[in-house]
């Protein structure tokens, strides 16, 4: 790959990284809101708090789907640059988790509330790990762009 092509690939990769960073930040913010509503729900918030908590979780899931798309594209650009195949989106599959809104909203007991809080916490940690992997990848791309 010549320098011109490499520069184009780095630019595309950086564009994917910027979009992924924004989507991950939006997901983290939605999960923060879900965690707050989940605490309120745990201590007597009722069906209303459960419903809002799950709205925030659904919002986070939407942002995570977008982030996964950008992270996969970034991984492909990194592979084209010879930075190896990367699973930058590892652990971000909120769809796989058992988010049973109906059960949580209508049963509304401390056990289902704690289960939801645990899933929210685990997903929040996965977002932080993805943000760290992304930051390391951006550092490598920046070095590559500057010719180091």
Secondary structure, 3 states (H helix, E strand, C coil): CCHHHHHHHHHHHHHHHHHHHHHHHHHHHHHHHHHHHHHHHHHHHHHHHHHHHHHHHHHHHHHHHHHHHHHHHHHHHHHHCCCCCCCCCCCCCCCCCCCCHHHHHHHCCHHHHHHHHHHHHHHHHHHHHHHHHHHHHHHHHHHHHHCC
